[in-house]
Amino acid sequence: MAALLWILVIVAGFVFVPWERITDELTVYPAMCIEKGRSAKTCPGFIPLGRTVYKIELGSTEVVSWRLDSDQANLTRLKNCAILSSRNWSCKTGGAAGKVSVKAGLRKRTGAERKRGIVHLYKAHWWLMKFAGGTTFRQNFLLPKQFD
């Protein structure tokens, strides 16, 4: 029985290791409050949203992104980027968002995302929420500090 437990711990470790720390890609895991207009602290439940992957070219001023859970294979190129590492960077955009930033591996929320009740999670938290049914599973410990 103890051997089975160790095997499960090792397998879980490989699944949830933040591989982004040692690569030039970062996946963002968003979730949205099920009740429109509620803040992250008062939200009764969340729905995991589609993931976005950012490919960071260290030494350049460009970041390429694509939606992982989308049928469309659209690449978006973010230019005018200040890149410190794959887990800390920001890009100025010409769109409504104004700026896309990542700090400590979490994407900063835009004003529109805050109003819609969107939060950004770590990989293990997002998958746990997804497996738990999202809307019925609400625990504050799943919400890392948001960088607004």
Backbone bond lengths (Angstrom), bond angles and torsions (degrees), N, CA, C in turn:
res aa  C-N    CA-C-N  psi(-1)  N-CA   C-N-CA  omega(-1)  CA-C   N-CA-C  phi
1 M - - - 1.446 - - 1.528 111.01 -
2 A 1.322 116.88 -41.91 1.465 120.88 179.29 1.529 110.58 -65.08
3 A 1.335 116.87 -36.50 1.464 120.45 178.70 1.523 110.81 -64.40
4 L 1.322 117.32 -40.03 1.455 121.49 178.46 1.526 110.83 -63.58
5 L 1.308 116.28 -39.95 1.459 120.53 178.05 1.525 110.93 -62.63
6 W 1.327 117.72 -43.46 1.465 121.35 178.08 1.523 111.27 -63.85
7 I 1.313 117.23 -38.23 1.469 120.37 178.50 1.526 109.54 -64.08
8 L 1.331 117.39 -42.71 1.461 120.84 177.88 1.525 111.95 -63.04
9 V 1.311 117.68 -40.37 1.461 121.81 178.43 1.530 110.47 -63.63
10 I 1.310 117.31 -42.99 1.471 121.14 -179.70 1.526 110.62 -65.98
11 V 1.333 117.38 -44.83 1.462 120.69 179.34 1.527 110.03 -63.08
12 A 1.321 117.87 -44.24 1.467 121.37 178.16 1.524 110.67 -61.63
13 G 1.317 116.90 -37.50 1.460 120.64 177.59 1.515 112.34 -60.47
14 F 1.344 116.60 -42.44 1.463 119.75 178.41 1.519 111.97 -68.68
15 V 1.313 117.42 -35.72 1.460 120.91 -178.74 1.522 111.47 -69.96
16 F 1.332 117.09 -41.95 1.457 120.14 -172.96 1.521 114.68 -103.83
17 V 1.312 118.78 10.43 1.462 120.57 175.26 1.522 108.27 -64.71
18 P 1.300 118.45 131.46 1.467 120.26 179.68 1.534 110.84 -74.44
19 W 1.336 116.69 78.69 1.466 121.60 -177.41 1.512 111.99 -58.44
20 E 1.341 116.84 -22.15 1.456 119.32 -179.50 1.523 112.29 -60.07
21 R 1.317 117.38 -23.54 1.466 120.22 -179.14 1.524 112.54 -65.14
22 I 1.335 116.69 -25.68 1.461 118.95 -176.75 1.522 112.09 -114.37
23 T 1.349 117.17 11.23 1.454 120.43 177.60 1.519 109.58 -122.83
24 D 1.326 115.45 -179.26 1.455 120.13 177.57 1.527 110.69 -102.49
25 E 1.338 117.08 20.61 1.460 121.96 176.28 1.522 110.03 -121.38
26 L 1.312 115.10 148.85 1.458 121.42 178.01 1.517 107.61 -136.66
27 T 1.327 116.86 128.92 1.454 121.70 176.75 1.523 108.64 -102.59
28 V 1.333 116.02 133.75 1.459 122.29 179.75 1.525 107.89 -104.24
29 Y 1.339 115.24 133.76 1.459 122.47 -175.01 1.532 110.14 -116.98
30 P 1.346 118.55 93.38 1.463 120.52 -178.97 1.526 112.66 -91.34
31 A 1.325 115.45 158.99 1.460 123.14 172.69 1.522 107.09 -143.78
32 M 1.339 115.98 153.39 1.456 120.50 -177.19 1.521 110.24 -125.03
33 C 1.321 115.99 141.70 1.457 121.94 177.68 1.526 109.55 -63.51
34 I 1.337 116.88 139.46 1.463 120.37 -178.57 1.525 112.21 -74.24
35 E 1.330 117.37 -18.97 1.457 120.68 177.97 1.518 109.18 -108.97
36 K 1.305 116.27 116.39 1.457 122.52 -176.44 1.533 111.14 -58.75
37 G 1.308 115.90 135.97 1.455 121.19 176.01 1.520 115.08 85.84
38 R 1.325 119.01 -1.81 1.464 121.05 179.78 1.524 109.42 -87.54
39 S 1.318 116.28 146.35 1.462 120.29 177.02 1.521 109.24 -78.90
40 A 1.310 116.08 165.64 1.470 120.72 -179.75 1.528 111.39 -60.99
41 K 1.345 117.04 -32.31 1.458 120.05 -177.25 1.526 112.86 -75.61
42 T 1.326 117.35 -27.38 1.469 120.01 -177.23 1.524 112.77 -106.91
43 C 1.302 117.98 3.73 1.461 121.55 -176.99 1.533 110.93 -71.70
44 P 1.339 118.45 133.00 1.467 120.87 -179.98 1.526 113.66 -80.07
45 G 1.314 118.45 -13.94 1.460 120.87 179.93 1.514 111.35 -175.98
46 F 1.315 116.62 160.61 1.459 121.82 -177.52 1.524 110.48 -127.73
47 I 1.327 115.14 156.13 1.454 123.27 174.03 1.518 106.86 -116.23
48 P 1.337 118.99 122.37 1.464 119.71 176.20 1.534 110.20 -64.07
49 L 1.306 116.99 133.72 1.460 122.90 179.01 1.524 110.08 -101.26
50 G 1.323 116.16 176.54 1.459 122.08 -179.74 1.518 112.68 -67.24
51 R 1.316 115.20 142.21 1.464 121.68 -177.94 1.528 110.95 -83.25
52 T 1.324 114.76 151.83 1.461 122.00 175.25 1.522 108.03 -123.03
53 V 1.331 115.72 135.53 1.463 121.49 177.22 1.520 108.29 -106.04
54 Y 1.330 115.58 133.88 1.458 122.38 175.39 1.521 108.35 -114.14
55 K 1.328 116.01 126.84 1.471 121.27 175.07 1.513 106.69 -102.37
56 I 1.326 114.64 118.30 1.451 121.44 -174.60 1.521 108.80 -103.67
57 E 1.301 115.61 126.18 1.464 120.76 176.19 1.522 107.99 -98.62
58 L 1.328 116.12 100.24 1.459 119.77 179.32 1.522 109.22 -61.20
59 G 1.306 116.34 136.68 1.460 121.06 -178.87 1.519 113.15 88.63
60 S 1.337 117.26 -1.16 1.459 119.56 177.55 1.523 109.02 -116.93
61 T 1.319 116.80 -175.87 1.464 121.52 177.88 1.522 110.38 -120.50
62 E 1.338 116.61 29.38 1.462 120.87 -177.06 1.520 110.87 -134.58
63 V 1.337 115.91 141.99 1.462 123.24 175.41 1.524 106.77 -127.97
64 V 1.322 116.50 134.05 1.460 122.09 179.11 1.526 107.94 -107.01
65 S 1.340 116.40 136.31 1.463 119.32 179.83 1.524 110.74 -131.49
66 W 1.332 115.57 157.54 1.454 122.50 174.64 1.517 108.97 -154.50
67 R 1.329 115.92 154.62 1.455 122.47 179.39 1.524 108.73 -84.98
68 L 1.294 117.11 121.43 1.455 122.79 -177.53 1.520 112.60 -73.59
69 D 1.314 117.84 -34.37 1.462 122.13 -175.55 1.526 112.50 -99.59
70 S 1.304 117.29 21.68 1.460 121.66 -177.03 1.517 110.98 -108.66
71 D 1.332 115.61 149.04 1.467 120.74 176.18 1.524 110.88 -72.91
72 Q 1.313 116.54 -25.23 1.453 121.09 -178.33 1.522 110.07 -88.47
73 A 1.303 115.99 135.62 1.470 120.94 -179.39 1.526 109.90 -98.85
74 N 1.323 116.54 54.74 1.462 120.99 -179.50 1.519 110.78 -84.27
75 L 1.313 115.23 126.56 1.458 120.99 174.03 1.517 108.79 -95.73
76 T 1.310 116.10 138.43 1.455 121.74 175.33 1.520 107.65 -116.79
77 R 1.303 116.22 130.67 1.462 120.91 178.25 1.525 108.93 -104.79
78 L 1.316 114.86 118.92 1.456 120.97 176.19 1.524 107.46 -97.00
79 K 1.311 116.24 126.95 1.462 120.54 -177.40 1.528 109.42 -112.78
80 N 1.312 116.71 176.54 1.464 122.43 -178.87 1.528 111.02 57.02
81 C 1.325 115.51 50.81 1.467 120.98 -176.63 1.526 111.34 -101.94
82 A 1.306 114.72 143.42 1.465 122.32 170.73 1.522 105.77 -106.64
83 I 1.329 116.61 109.87 1.465 121.49 -172.76 1.520 109.95 -112.16
84 L 1.334 116.07 116.69 1.462 121.20 173.99 1.523 110.63 -92.96
85 S 1.340 115.78 -42.39 1.463 123.09 177.64 1.522 107.47 -160.10
86 S 1.327 117.20 178.76 1.468 119.22 179.06 1.525 111.53 -69.11
87 R 1.322 117.55 -15.49 1.463 121.39 -178.96 1.525 113.59 -108.30
88 N 1.344 116.55 1.27 1.469 121.38 179.50 1.524 108.82 -146.16
89 W 1.328 116.88 105.15 1.452 122.21 179.87 1.524 110.28 -163.33
90 S 1.326 116.45 166.15 1.462 121.46 174.67 1.523 109.21 -151.05
91 C 1.332 114.91 148.25 1.465 121.97 179.71 1.521 109.35 -133.16
92 K 1.316 116.46 137.83 1.460 120.83 173.48 1.523 107.42 -84.93
93 T 1.337 115.57 134.13 1.461 119.77 178.68 1.514 109.10 -116.79
94 G 1.301 115.60 159.57 1.455 119.83 177.68 1.519 112.09 -88.63
95 G 1.322 116.86 -7.35 1.460 121.02 -176.02 1.512 113.31 -83.00
96 A 1.330 114.72 -167.80 1.466 121.69 -177.29 1.531 111.97 -67.61
97 A 1.336 117.07 -27.93 1.465 119.98 -178.51 1.523 111.39 -65.51
98 G 1.334 116.90 -34.72 1.452 120.50 178.51 1.514 113.84 82.97
99 K 1.317 117.19 -45.69 1.458 120.89 -176.80 1.528 109.71 -156.03
100 V 1.310 115.90 138.04 1.469 121.65 173.15 1.517 106.04 -114.15
101 S 1.336 116.71 121.35 1.458 121.05 -176.95 1.512 110.95 -131.54
102 V 1.320 115.21 148.24 1.464 122.05 176.03 1.523 107.08 -129.21
103 K 1.321 115.58 130.90 1.460 121.47 178.26 1.525 107.60 -131.01
104 A 1.311 116.91 125.11 1.463 123.06 179.48 1.525 111.83 54.85
105 G 1.335 117.06 33.88 1.459 121.05 176.88 1.507 115.37 84.90
106 L 1.330 119.00 -2.74 1.459 122.60 176.89 1.519 109.77 -110.71
107 R 1.337 116.24 134.43 1.453 118.90 178.09 1.511 110.20 -75.61
108 K 1.320 116.19 137.08 1.461 120.85 175.99 1.522 108.67 -70.54
109 R 1.324 115.38 142.20 1.457 119.75 179.06 1.519 110.41 -81.85
110 T 1.316 115.08 145.65 1.465 120.13 173.68 1.522 107.67 -85.81
111 G 1.313 116.59 169.36 1.461 120.76 177.72 1.527 111.36 -59.80
112 A 1.337 116.37 -39.75 1.463 120.06 179.39 1.530 110.64 -65.56
113 E 1.319 117.81 -37.77 1.462 120.58 178.53 1.527 111.26 -66.53
114 R 1.317 117.32 -40.14 1.470 120.47 177.38 1.525 110.32 -61.14
115 K 1.336 117.21 -43.88 1.467 121.20 -179.49 1.527 111.59 -64.57
116 R 1.314 117.23 -34.67 1.476 120.99 -179.36 1.522 112.88 -84.06
117 G 1.333 117.58 -3.76 1.456 120.40 178.87 1.521 113.41 78.79
118 I 1.330 117.16 29.17 1.465 121.61 179.37 1.525 109.09 -90.35
119 V 1.314 115.63 134.83 1.460 122.71 176.49 1.523 108.11 -125.05
120 H 1.324 116.18 161.07 1.460 121.49 176.79 1.516 108.21 -114.53
121 L 1.322 115.75 133.66 1.459 122.61 -173.68 1.522 111.01 -116.69
122 Y 1.323 115.13 164.64 1.455 120.22 169.37 1.526 108.74 -80.63
123 K 1.307 116.06 160.73 1.465 122.22 -175.20 1.530 113.01 -52.45
124 A 1.309 117.72 -52.00 1.471 121.19 -177.38 1.520 110.94 -62.14
125 H 1.322 117.66 -39.37 1.467 121.34 179.15 1.521 110.89 -64.78
126 W 1.342 117.20 -43.60 1.457 122.09 -178.87 1.524 110.60 -62.41
127 W 1.337 116.36 -46.93 1.468 119.67 -179.55 1.522 111.38 -66.62
128 L 1.322 117.74 -38.59 1.460 120.72 177.29 1.524 109.91 -62.04
129 M 1.330 116.47 -42.74 1.460 120.31 178.42 1.526 110.68 -65.31
130 K 1.327 116.63 -40.22 1.468 121.21 -179.95 1.529 110.53 -63.95
131 F 1.331 117.24 -45.77 1.462 120.58 -179.76 1.524 111.75 -69.45
132 A 1.313 117.64 -28.40 1.465 121.42 -177.92 1.519 112.11 -83.44
133 G 1.301 118.17 -1.19 1.454 120.35 178.13 1.510 114.29 97.32
134 G 1.317 117.52 1.57 1.466 121.42 174.09 1.512 114.04 63.73
135 T 1.312 117.63 -74.10 1.461 120.67 -170.76 1.524 112.78 -69.65
136 T 1.307 118.60 -25.32 1.462 119.44 -178.38 1.523 112.01 -96.26
137 F 1.301 117.25 -10.99 1.465 120.66 -175.24 1.517 109.15 -106.04
138 R 1.297 117.04 107.89 1.464 121.17 -177.69 1.518 109.53 -134.55
139 Q 1.297 115.50 110.78 1.459 120.62 176.98 1.526 107.87 -138.08
140 N 1.315 117.06 132.30 1.460 120.80 -179.49 1.520 113.12 -61.47
141 F 1.355 117.52 -28.77 1.457 118.01 -178.06 1.522 111.60 -67.01
142 L 1.330 118.50 -15.48 1.458 121.31 177.55 1.519 112.52 -77.98
143 L 1.316 117.28 -15.90 1.454 120.28 -175.78 1.517 110.95 -98.10
144 P 1.332 117.45 106.11 1.459 118.14 175.55 1.526 109.09 -70.16
145 K 1.330 115.86 162.18 1.463 120.03 177.97 1.519 108.61 -58.36
146 Q 1.322 115.23 126.54 1.464 120.52 -179.75 1.529 109.37 -83.01
147 F 1.306 116.50 139.27 1.453 121.49 178.66 1.524 107.73 -96.93
148 D 1.327 115.82 96.36 1.472 120.53 -177.09 1.512 110.50 -102.03
